Amino acid sequence: MSKAPPLDADTLALLAWCQQVEQQLMARGATEREAQQHIEEQADWYTDLFYDGYTPEQAAAEAMH
């Protein structure tokens, strides 16, 4: 069985950012599962926000509108 290639720095940064967004969504009332599911379902949108320079707090606020 082959090993998955290591993740690049941008991907690692995006994953860490999404974890922070998840925490922000939970702080605004979402359950952990709801936050995770929303991020998974809206992955492209969150990726755009990440590359547009949104903070996790800003992304969570946008998601809650």
N, CA, C and O atoms as a printed pandas DataFrame, in Angstrom:
     atom_number atom_name residue_name chain_id  residue_number  x_coord  y_coord  z_coord
0              1         N          MET        A               1    0.846   -1.174    0.000
1              2        CA          MET        A               1    0.000    0.000    0.000
2              3         C          MET        A               1    0.892    1.238    0.000
3              4         O          MET        A               1    1.813    1.349    0.809
4              5         N          SER        A               2    0.613    2.160   -0.907
5              6        CA          SER        A               2    1.444    3.359   -0.998
6              7         C          SER        A               2    0.977    4.406    0.001
7              8         O          SER        A               2   -0.191    4.478    0.382
8              9         N          LYS        A               3    1.924    5.190    0.393
9             10        CA          LYS        A               3    1.656    6.265    1.348
10            11         C          LYS        A               3    1.159    7.496    0.598
11            12         O          LYS        A               3    1.625    7.786   -0.504
12            13         N          ALA        A               4    0.221    8.213    1.192
13            14        CA          ALA        A               4   -0.264    9.447    0.579
14            15         C          ALA        A               4    0.863   10.474    0.576
15            16         O          ALA        A               4    1.655   10.533    1.518
16            17         N          PRO        A               5    0.937   11.279   -0.479
17            18        CA          PRO        A               5    1.987   12.302   -0.509
18            19         C          PRO        A               5    1.753   13.328    0.598
19            20         O          PRO        A               5    0.616   13.555    1.009
20            21         N          PRO        A               6    2.824   13.942    1.074
21            22        CA          PRO        A               6    2.659   14.958    2.124
22            23         C          PRO        A               6    1.866   16.152    1.587
23            24         O          PRO        A               6    1.925   16.473    0.400
24            25         N          LEU        A               7    1.135   16.790    2.475
25            26        CA          LEU        A               7    0.353   17.963    2.087
26            27         C          LEU        A               7    1.259   19.181    1.972
27            28         O          LEU        A               7    2.210   19.333    2.739
28            29         N          ASP        A               8    0.956   20.047    1.007
29            30        CA          ASP        A               8    1.766   21.253    0.844
30            31         C          ASP        A               8    1.373   22.294    1.887
31            32         O          ASP        A               8    0.367   22.150    2.583
32            33         N          ALA        A               9    2.170   23.325    1.980
33            34        CA          ALA        A               9    1.986   24.355    3.012
34            35         C          ALA        A               9    0.629   25.053    2.891
35            36         O          ALA        A               9   -0.004   25.343    3.906
36            37         N          ASP        A              10    0.177   25.326    1.666
37            38        CA          ASP        A              10   -1.120   25.987    1.481
38            39         C          ASP        A              10   -2.267   25.115    1.983
39            40         O          ASP        A              10   -3.195   25.604    2.627
40            41         N          THR        A              11   -2.195   23.833    1.687
41            42        CA          THR        A              11   -3.247   22.912    2.129
42            43         C          THR        A              11   -3.265   22.803    3.642
43            44         O          THR        A              11   -4.333   22.798    4.253
44            45         N          LEU        A              12   -2.101   22.716    4.246
45            46        CA          LEU        A              12   -2.024   22.654    5.708
46            47         C          LEU        A              12   -2.585   23.928    6.340
47            48         O          LEU        A              12   -3.287   23.869    7.350
48            49         N          ALA        A              13   -2.275   25.071    5.746
49            50        CA          ALA        A              13   -2.788   26.342    6.267
50            51         C          ALA        A              13   -4.310   26.405    6.128
51            52         O          ALA        A              13   -4.994   26.878    7.035
52            53         N          LEU        A              14   -4.838   25.935    5.006
53            54        CA          LEU        A              14   -6.289   25.919    4.799
54            55         C          LEU        A              14   -6.974   25.013    5.814
55            56         O          LEU        A              14   -8.013   25.377    6.363
56            57         N          LEU        A              15   -6.411   23.849    6.067
57            58        CA          LEU        A              15   -6.995   22.928    7.046
58            59         C          LEU        A              15   -7.003   23.536    8.446
59            60         O          LEU        A              15   -7.989   23.414    9.174
60            61         N          ALA        A              16   -5.914   24.183    8.818
61            62        CA          ALA        A              16   -5.844   24.829   10.136
62            63         C          ALA        A              16   -6.867   25.959   10.221
63            64         O          ALA        A              16   -7.518   26.134   11.251
64            65         N          TRP        A              17   -7.006   26.713    9.157
65            66        CA          TRP        A              17   -7.975   27.811    9.107
66            67         C          TRP        A              17   -9.392   27.271    9.247
67            68         O          TRP        A              17  -10.204   27.844    9.973
68            69         N          CYS        A              18   -9.695   26.173    8.559
69            70        CA          CYS        A              18  -11.029   25.568    8.655
70            71         C          CYS        A              18  -11.319   25.083   10.074
71            72         O          CYS        A              18  -12.458   25.164   10.534
72            73         N          GLN        A              19  -10.318   24.589   10.758
73            74        CA          GLN        A              19  -10.514   24.190   12.156
74            75         C          GLN        A              19  -10.883   25.402   13.008
75            76         O          GLN        A              19  -11.719   25.308   13.906
76            77         N          GLN        A              20  -10.261   26.526   12.722
77            78        CA          GLN        A              20  -10.578   27.751   13.458
78            79         C          GLN        A              20  -11.982   28.241   13.116
79            80         O          GLN        A              20  -12.705   28.722   13.989
80            81         N          VAL        A              21  -12.368   28.118   11.846
81            82        CA          VAL        A              21  -13.729   28.489   11.449
82            83         C          VAL        A              21  -14.731   27.599   12.180
83            84         O          VAL        A              21  -15.751   28.080   12.673
84            85         N          GLU        A              22  -14.439   26.312   12.249
85            86        CA          GLU        A              22  -15.319   25.385   12.967
86            87         C          GLU        A              22  -15.527   25.842   14.409
87            88         O          GLU        A              22  -16.651   25.833   14.910
88            89         N          GLN        A              23  -14.459   26.236   15.068
89            90        CA          GLN        A              23  -14.565   26.717   16.446
90            91         C          GLN        A              23  -15.411   27.984   16.523
91            92         O          GLN        A              23  -16.193   28.157   17.457
92            93         N          GLN        A              24  -15.252   28.860   15.546
93            94        CA          GLN        A              24  -16.041   30.096   15.521
94            95         C          GLN        A              24  -17.522   29.806   15.282
95            96         O          GLN        A              24  -18.385   30.447   15.882
96            97         N          LEU        A              25  -17.815   28.854   14.419
97            98        CA          LEU        A              25  -19.211   28.481   14.184
98            99         C          LEU        A              25  -19.828   27.909   15.453
99           100         O          LEU        A              25  -20.979   28.202   15.777
100          101         N          MET        A              26  -19.073   27.105   16.158
101          102        CA          MET        A              26  -19.557   26.527   17.411
102          103         C          MET        A              26  -19.772   27.617   18.460
103          104         O          MET        A              26  -20.727   27.548   19.233
104          105         N          ALA        A              27  -18.906   28.607   18.494
105          106        CA          ALA        A              27  -19.060   29.714   19.440
106          107         C          ALA        A              27  -20.320   30.524   19.135
107          108         O          ALA        A              27  -20.867   31.196   20.010
108          109         N          ARG        A              28  -20.772   30.448   17.881
109          110        CA          ARG        A              28  -21.978   31.170   17.472
110          111         C          ARG        A              28  -23.226   30.289   17.544
111          112         O          ARG        A              28  -24.294   30.687   17.078
112          113         N          GLY        A              29  -23.097   29.096   18.123
113          114        CA          GLY        A              29  -24.268   28.270   18.380
114          115         C          GLY        A              29  -24.406   26.979   17.601
115          116         O          GLY        A              29  -25.308   26.190   17.884
116          117         N          ALA        A              30  -23.542   26.740   16.630
117          118        CA          ALA        A              30  -23.620   25.484   15.882
118          119         C          ALA        A              30  -23.048   24.347   16.726
119          120         O          ALA        A              30  -22.158   24.555   17.550
120          121         N          THR        A              31  -23.571   23.150   16.506
121          122        CA          THR        A              31  -22.948   21.989   17.142
122          123         C          THR        A              31  -21.684   21.652   16.359
123          124         O          THR        A              31  -21.488   22.136   15.244
124          125         N          GLU        A              32  -20.842   20.831   16.941
125          126        CA          GLU        A              32  -19.618   20.426   16.240
126          127         C          GLU        A              32  -19.966   19.756   14.914
127          128         O          GLU        A              32  -19.347   20.044   13.889
128          129         N          ARG        A              33  -20.947   18.871   14.931
129          130        CA          ARG        A              33  -21.347   18.157   13.711
130          131         C          ARG        A              33  -21.905   19.125   12.666
131          132         O          ARG        A              33  -21.583   19.008   11.484
132          133         N          GLU        A              34  -22.732   20.074   13.090
133          134        CA          GLU        A              34  -23.282   21.059   12.156
134          135         C          GLU        A              34  -22.173   21.886   11.522
135          136         O          GLU        A              34  -22.188   22.137   10.317
136          137         N          ALA        A              35  -21.215   22.306   12.335
137          138        CA          ALA        A              35  -20.100   23.107   11.823
138          139         C          ALA        A              35  -19.280   22.308   10.820
139          140         O          ALA        A              35  -18.951   22.807    9.744
140          141         N          GLN        A              36  -18.950   21.069   11.170
141          142        CA          GLN        A              36  -18.165   20.227   10.271
142          143         C          GLN        A              36  -18.909   19.965    8.971
143          144         O          GLN        A              36  -18.330   20.049    7.888
144          145         N          GLN        A              37  -20.192   19.647    9.083
145          146        CA          GLN        A              37  -20.989   19.352    7.899
146          147         C          GLN        A              37  -21.076   20.569    6.980
147          148         O          GLN        A              37  -20.964   20.439    5.761
148          149         N          HIS        A              38  -21.274   21.740    7.561
149          150        CA          HIS        A              38  -21.372   22.954    6.736
150          151         C          HIS        A              38  -20.058   23.212    6.004
151          152         O          HIS        A              38  -20.060   23.543    4.818
152          153         N          ILE        A              39  -18.952   23.065    6.698
153          154        CA          ILE        A              39  -17.653   23.287    6.061
154          155         C          ILE        A              39  -17.429   22.270    4.947
155          156         O          ILE        A              39  -16.935   22.625    3.877
156          157         N          GLU        A              40  -17.785   21.012    5.186
157          158        CA          GLU        A              40  -17.629   19.977    4.157
158          159         C          GLU        A              40  -18.505   20.268    2.943
159          160         O          GLU        A              40  -18.050   20.156    1.805
160          161         N          GLU        A              41  -19.760   20.643    3.186
161          162        CA          GLU        A              41  -20.693   20.894    2.086
162          163         C          GLU        A              41  -20.348   22.158    1.307
163          164         O          GLU        A              41  -20.646   22.249    0.116
164          165         N          GLN        A              42  -19.734   23.118    1.956
165          166        CA          GLN        A              42  -19.406   24.401    1.335
166          167         C          GLN        A              42  -17.892   24.579    1.181
167          168         O          GLN        A              42  -17.383   25.696    1.272
168          169         N          ALA        A              43  -17.188   23.492    0.951
169          170        CA          ALA        A              43  -15.722   23.522    0.913
170          171         C          ALA        A              43  -15.181   24.526   -0.103
171          172         O          ALA        A              43  -14.227   25.247    0.190
172          173         N          ASP        A              44  -15.778   24.578   -1.288
173          174        CA          ASP        A              44  -15.289   25.513   -2.307
174          175         C          ASP        A              44  -15.465   26.960   -1.853
175          176         O          ASP        A              44  -14.577   27.790   -2.046
176          177         N          TRP        A              45  -16.609   27.254   -1.253
177          178        CA          TRP        A              45  -16.881   28.609   -0.767
178          179         C          TRP        A              45  -15.889   28.994    0.319
179          180         O          TRP        A              45  -15.339   30.095    0.297
180          181         N          TYR        A              46  -15.656   28.097    1.267
181          182        CA          TYR        A              46  -14.696   28.381    2.334
182          183         C          TYR        A              46  -13.278   28.529    1.783
183          184         O          TYR        A              46  -12.508   29.364    2.259
184          185         N          THR        A              47  -12.938   27.728    0.793
185          186        CA          THR        A              47  -11.615   27.848    0.175
186          187         C          THR        A              47  -11.454   29.227   -0.448
187          188         O          THR        A              47  -10.402   29.852   -0.319
188          189         N          ASP        A              48  -12.498   29.700   -1.122
189          190        CA          ASP        A              48  -12.452   31.050   -1.702
190          191         C          ASP        A              48  -12.259   32.107   -0.618
191          192         O          ASP        A              48  -11.455   33.025   -0.778
192          193         N          LEU        A              49  -12.998   31.976    0.489
193          194        CA          LEU        A              49  -12.854   32.947    1.577
194          195         C          LEU        A              49  -11.435   32.935    2.130
195          196         O          LEU        A              49  -10.866   33.988    2.418
196          197         N          PHE        A              50  -10.870   31.750    2.278
197          198        CA          PHE        A              50   -9.495   31.622    2.776
198          199         C          PHE        A              50   -8.529   32.378    1.864
199          200         O          PHE        A              50   -7.718   33.174    2.337
200          201         N          TYR        A              51   -8.619   32.129    0.560
201          202        CA          TYR        A              51   -7.695   32.779   -0.372
202          203         C          TYR        A              51   -8.013   34.261   -0.578
203          204         O          TYR        A              51   -7.160   35.019   -1.040
204          205         N          ASP        A              52   -9.237   34.677   -0.237
205          206        CA          ASP        A              52   -9.588   36.101   -0.288
206          207         C          ASP        A              52   -9.139   36.846    0.962
207          208         O          ASP        A              52   -9.321   38.059    1.060
208          209         N          GLY        A              53   -8.553   36.126    1.920
209          210        CA          GLY        A              53   -7.983   36.772    3.096
210          211         C          GLY        A              53   -8.917   36.931    4.282
211          212         O          GLY        A              53   -8.608   37.672    5.215
212          213         N          TYR        A              54  -10.047   36.253    4.264
213          214        CA          TYR        A              54  -10.961   36.331    5.405
214          215         C          TYR        A              54  -10.328   35.688    6.636
215          216         O          TYR        A              54   -9.610   34.693    6.534
216          217         N          THR        A              55  -10.601   36.264    7.781
217          218        CA          THR        A              55  -10.203   35.622    9.030
218          219         C          THR        A              55  -11.237   34.537    9.331
219          220         O          THR        A              55  -12.335   34.564    8.774
220          221         N          PRO        A              56  -10.906   33.589   10.197
221          222        CA          PRO        A              56  -11.908   32.592   10.583
222          223         C          PRO        A              56  -13.164   33.238   11.173
223          224         O          PRO        A              56  -14.277   32.762   10.949
224          225         N          GLU        A              57  -12.981   34.317   11.921
225          226        CA          GLU        A              57  -14.115   35.019   12.510
226          227         C          GLU        A              57  -15.015   35.608   11.424
227          228         O          GLU        A              57  -16.239   35.505   11.503
228          229         N          GLN        A              58  -14.408   36.221   10.417
229          230        CA          GLN        A              58  -15.180   36.804    9.322
230          231         C          GLN        A              58  -15.916   35.727    8.533
231          232         O          GLN        A              58  -17.072   35.910    8.150
232          233         N          ALA        A              59  -15.249   34.612    8.294
233          234        CA          ALA        A              59  -15.874   33.518    7.548
234          235         C          ALA        A              59  -17.071   32.957    8.307
235          236         O          ALA        A              59  -18.114   32.689    7.710
236          237         N          ALA        A              60  -16.930   32.781    9.609
237          238        CA          ALA        A              60  -18.038   32.265   10.421
238          239         C          ALA        A              60  -19.201   33.247   10.423
239          240         O          ALA        A              60  -20.360   32.842   10.341
240          241         N          ALA        A              61  -18.895   34.531   10.517
241          242        CA          ALA        A              61  -19.952   35.542   10.500
242          243         C          ALA        A              61  -20.697   35.511    9.166
243          244         O          ALA        A              61  -21.924   35.609    9.144
244          245         N          GLU        A              62  -19.975   35.378    8.060
245          246        CA          GLU        A              62  -20.608   35.283    6.742
246          247         C          GLU        A              62  -21.488   34.043    6.654
247          248         O          GLU        A              62  -22.583   34.093    6.093
248          249         N          ALA        A              63  -21.021   32.955    7.196
249          250        CA          ALA        A              63  -21.773   31.698    7.133
250          251         C          ALA        A              63  -23.064   31.769    7.927
251          252         O          ALA        A              63  -24.042   31.104    7.584
252          253         N          MET        A              64  -23.077   32.561    8.974
253          254        CA          MET        A              64  -24.249   32.639    9.842
254          255         C          MET        A              64  -25.318   33.589    9.305
255          256         O          MET        A              64  -26.405   33.667    9.878
256          257         N          HIS        A              65  -25.039   34.307    8.229
257          258        CA          HIS        A              65  -26.046   35.222    7.650
258          259         C          HIS        A              65  -27.084   34.447    6.908
259          260         O          HIS        A              65  -28.012   35.034    6.352
